[in-house]
Amino acid sequence: MQFVFDLDGTICFKGKPISERLLCALEGLIEAGHEVVFASARPIRDMLPVVDQRFHQLLFIGGNGSLISQAGKRLPGEAFTAEQISKILELITAYQGTYLIDSEWDYAYTGASDHPILNNVDPLKLAKKVPVESLNTIVKILILSSVNMERLFAELAALELVVHQYSRENVLDLSPQNIHKWSALQKAGLQAKQFIAFGNDANDISMFQAALYSVRIGDHAELGPYATASIAVEGDYEGAIIEKIEQLSKAYAL
């Protein structure tokens, strides 16, 4: 069985790498003959620091489906068109927005110097921070602030884009049309109802819909209707996640 894991808020918490106890649970899955896949909103560049190096050859889905890395090799990403970028930047300017914009590796950033998002951006200094005009392709956009975030969201949602609004962080997350975690998983060879998914937010809905069994970590309301089971982020929640992983490993033993 293939097990697909979101990262932040699902198996890594507070911006820290996946804990050793959870890494051991993932190793247990592999030893039992299962396949482990990581699928995150982070670009591949920012997934690597929170996933131990011994897992870096596994399948990574980054940028909410716009980036794929397999066996340590990055596949060509799904990018916005030049016309889309022009319109998005026009709206960002009109609403005085600040952003984190990712290419397949490098990035542009105009947010505050102390914004919490920077804790997760290129901590290993693998990429370059450059002006947005210098990015050859753009695969993911996070809008961090605006004078009118709700109005900006409405105008962006009217374009042919995938737009997620994260109310807790008050940011907008943009991906190219029809690009999401499930589209990338399909591109990588996964089949509907042939995998188990763990996630915590609205950007996990696409893969929850396609999963045989899905586990919501936390209480995100939009994700709830698509979850087979939920684990509250309270008490020893890592222990509860490990228990669920071990339970599903046995239930779907090869």
C-alpha positions as CSV (number, residue, x, y, z in Angstrom):
1,M,0.0,0.0,0.0
2,Q,1.1,3.5,-0.7
3,F,1.0,6.0,2.3
4,V,0.9,9.7,1.3
5,F,1.8,12.2,4.0
6,D,1.4,15.9,4.1
7,L,4.1,17.6,6.2
8,D,3.3,20.8,8.2
9,G,0.7,20.2,10.8
10,T,0.4,16.5,9.8
11,I,3.8,14.8,10.6
12,C,6.0,17.8,11.4
13,F,5.0,20.5,13.8
14,K,5.9,24.1,14.6
15,G,8.3,24.3,11.7
16,K,10.5,21.6,13.1
17,P,11.7,18.5,11.2
18,I,9.8,15.3,11.5
19,S,10.6,13.8,14.9
20,E,12.7,10.6,15.2
21,R,9.8,8.7,16.6
22,L,7.6,9.5,13.6
23,L,10.6,8.8,11.3
24,C,10.8,5.3,12.9
25,A,7.1,4.8,12.2
26,L,7.7,5.6,8.5
27,E,10.6,3.3,8.4
28,G,8.3,0.6,9.9
29,L,6.0,1.1,7.0
30,I,8.8,0.7,4.4
31,E,10.1,-2.4,6.2
32,A,6.5,-3.9,6.1
33,G,6.6,-3.5,2.3
34,H,4.6,-0.3,2.0
35,E,5.6,2.8,0.0
36,V,5.9,6.2,1.7
37,V,5.2,9.4,-0.3
38,F,5.5,13.1,0.9
39,A,3.1,15.7,-0.5
40,S,3.4,19.2,0.8
41,A,2.6,22.9,0.0
42,R,6.3,23.5,0.4
43,P,8.5,23.5,-2.6
44,I,10.9,20.6,-2.8
45,R,13.7,22.9,-1.7
46,D,11.9,23.4,1.7
47,M,10.7,19.9,2.1
48,L,14.2,18.4,2.2
49,P,15.3,20.1,5.5
50,V,12.3,18.7,7.5
51,V,12.6,15.2,6.1
52,D,15.6,13.2,7.2
53,Q,18.1,12.5,4.5
54,R,17.6,8.8,4.6
55,F,14.2,9.4,3.0
56,H,15.3,11.8,0.3
57,Q,15.1,9.1,-2.5
58,L,11.4,8.7,-2.0
59,L,8.6,10.4,-4.0
60,F,8.2,14.0,-3.1
61,I,5.2,16.1,-4.3
62,G,5.9,19.8,-3.6
63,G,4.2,23.1,-4.2
64,N,0.7,21.6,-3.8
65,G,1.3,19.4,-6.8
66,S,3.4,21.7,-9.1
67,L,6.7,20.0,-8.3
68,I,7.7,16.3,-8.3
69,S,11.0,14.7,-7.1
70,Q,11.6,11.0,-7.5
71,A,14.7,9.1,-6.6
72,G,16.4,12.4,-5.9
73,K,15.7,13.8,-9.3
74,R,13.4,16.8,-9.9
75,L,10.9,16.4,-12.8
76,P,9.8,19.4,-14.8
77,G,7.3,21.5,-12.8
78,E,3.9,22.8,-13.7
79,A,4.1,26.6,-14.1
80,F,1.9,29.6,-14.4
81,T,1.7,31.1,-17.9
82,A,3.2,34.5,-18.6
83,E,-0.2,36.0,-19.0
84,Q,-1.3,34.6,-15.6
85,I,1.8,36.0,-13.9
86,S,1.2,39.4,-15.4
87,K,-2.4,39.5,-14.2
88,I,-1.5,38.2,-10.7
89,L,1.3,40.7,-10.2
90,E,-1.1,43.5,-11.4
91,L,-3.6,42.5,-8.7
92,I,-0.9,42.2,-6.0
93,T,0.3,45.7,-6.9
94,A,-3.3,47.1,-6.9
95,Y,-3.9,45.6,-3.4
96,Q,-0.4,46.4,-2.1
97,G,0.3,42.8,-1.5
98,T,3.5,41.2,-0.3
99,Y,4.5,37.7,-1.4
100,L,6.7,34.7,-1.5
101,I,6.9,33.5,-5.1
102,D,8.7,30.2,-6.0
103,S,10.3,29.0,-9.2
104,E,11.3,25.3,-9.3
105,W,14.2,26.2,-7.0
106,D,14.9,30.0,-6.5
107,Y,12.4,32.5,-5.0
108,A,11.3,36.1,-4.7
109,Y,10.2,37.6,-1.4
110,T,8.7,41.0,-0.5
111,G,7.2,40.2,2.9
112,A,8.3,41.5,6.3
113,S,11.8,40.6,7.5
114,D,10.4,38.9,10.6
115,H,7.5,37.1,9.0
116,P,7.1,33.6,10.4
117,I,7.1,32.1,6.9
118,L,10.8,32.8,6.7
119,N,11.5,30.1,9.2
120,N,10.5,27.6,6.6
121,V,12.1,29.2,3.5
122,D,15.4,27.8,2.3
123,P,16.9,27.1,5.8
124,L,19.8,25.2,4.2
125,K,20.6,28.1,1.8
126,L,20.2,25.9,-1.2
127,A,18.6,28.6,-3.4
128,K,18.8,32.3,-4.3
129,K,16.5,35.1,-3.3
130,V,16.0,37.2,-6.5
131,P,13.6,39.8,-8.0
132,V,10.5,38.2,-9.4
133,E,11.4,39.3,-12.9
134,S,14.5,37.0,-12.6
135,L,12.5,33.8,-12.1
136,N,12.4,31.8,-15.3
137,T,9.3,29.9,-14.3
138,I,6.8,30.4,-11.4
139,V,5.1,27.4,-9.9
140,K,3.7,28.6,-6.6
141,I,2.7,32.0,-5.1
142,L,2.0,32.8,-1.4
143,I,0.4,36.2,-0.8
144,L,1.3,37.2,2.7
145,S,-0.4,40.5,3.3
146,S,-2.7,43.0,1.5
147,V,-4.7,46.1,2.3
148,N,-7.8,44.0,1.3
149,M,-7.1,40.3,1.4
150,E,-10.8,39.3,1.0
151,R,-11.2,41.4,-2.2
152,L,-7.9,40.2,-3.5
153,F,-9.0,36.6,-2.9
154,A,-12.2,37.2,-4.8
155,E,-10.5,38.7,-7.8
156,L,-7.8,35.9,-7.9
157,A,-10.5,33.2,-7.5
158,A,-12.2,34.6,-10.7
159,L,-9.1,33.7,-12.7
160,E,-8.2,30.3,-14.0
161,L,-6.1,29.4,-10.9
162,V,-6.2,27.2,-7.9
163,V,-6.5,29.5,-4.8
164,H,-6.4,28.3,-1.2
165,Q,-7.2,30.7,1.6
166,Y,-5.5,29.8,4.9
167,S,-7.5,31.7,7.5
168,R,-5.3,30.8,10.4
169,E,-2.2,32.3,8.8
170,N,-4.2,34.8,6.7
171,V,-2.4,34.0,3.5
172,L,-3.4,33.1,0.0
173,D,-1.8,30.1,-1.8
174,L,-1.9,30.1,-5.6
175,S,-1.2,27.2,-8.0
176,P,-1.7,26.8,-11.7
177,Q,-5.2,25.6,-12.9
178,N,-5.9,21.9,-12.3
179,I,-2.7,21.5,-10.3
180,H,-3.1,20.0,-6.9
181,K,-1.7,17.1,-4.9
182,W,-3.8,14.4,-6.5
183,S,-3.0,15.6,-10.0
184,A,0.7,15.2,-9.2
185,L,0.2,11.9,-7.5
186,Q,-1.5,10.6,-10.6
187,K,1.4,11.9,-12.8
188,A,3.7,9.9,-10.5
189,G,1.7,6.7,-11.1
190,L,-0.6,6.5,-8.1
191,Q,-4.1,5.2,-8.7
192,A,-7.4,6.2,-7.0
193,K,-8.4,4.1,-4.0
194,Q,-5.0,2.5,-4.0
195,F,-3.4,4.7,-1.3
196,I,-3.8,6.0,2.2
197,A,-3.5,9.8,2.9
198,F,-2.7,11.8,6.0
199,G,-3.3,15.6,5.9
200,N,-4.5,18.6,7.9
201,D,-5.8,21.3,5.6
202,A,-7.9,22.3,2.6
203,N,-5.1,21.7,0.1
204,D,-5.3,18.0,1.1
205,I,-8.9,17.6,-0.1
206,S,-8.0,16.5,-3.6
207,M,-6.0,13.5,-2.4
208,F,-8.4,12.7,0.4
209,Q,-11.2,12.4,-2.3
210,A,-9.1,9.9,-4.2
211,A,-7.7,7.9,-1.2
212,L,-8.9,4.5,-0.1
213,Y,-8.5,5.7,3.5
214,S,-7.8,9.2,4.8
215,V,-6.7,10.5,8.2
216,R,-7.2,14.2,9.1
217,I,-4.8,15.6,11.7
218,G,-6.5,18.4,13.6
219,D,-9.9,19.8,13.1
220,H,-9.9,21.7,9.8
221,A,-13.6,22.0,8.9
222,E,-13.3,21.9,5.1
223,L,-11.3,18.7,5.2
224,G,-13.6,16.9,7.7
225,P,-16.2,15.6,5.2
226,Y,-13.5,13.8,3.2
227,A,-11.7,12.1,6.1
228,T,-12.2,8.5,7.1
229,A,-10.7,9.2,10.6
230,S,-9.4,12.2,12.6
231,I,-6.7,12.7,15.2
232,A,-6.9,15.7,17.5
233,V,-3.8,17.7,18.0
234,E,-3.8,17.4,21.8
235,G,-2.0,15.3,24.4
236,D,0.5,12.9,22.8
237,Y,-0.8,13.4,19.3
238,E,2.4,12.1,17.7
239,G,1.8,8.9,19.6
240,A,-1.8,8.7,18.3
241,I,-0.5,9.3,14.7
242,I,2.1,6.5,15.2
243,E,-0.6,4.2,16.5
244,K,-2.8,4.9,13.5
245,I,0.1,4.3,11.1
246,E,0.9,1.0,12.7
247,Q,-2.8,0.0,12.7
248,L,-3.2,0.8,9.0
249,S,0.1,-0.9,8.1
250,K,-1.3,-4.2,9.6
251,A,-4.8,-3.7,8.2
252,Y,-3.4,-3.2,4.6
253,A,-0.5,-5.6,4.9
254,L,0.8,-6.8,1.5
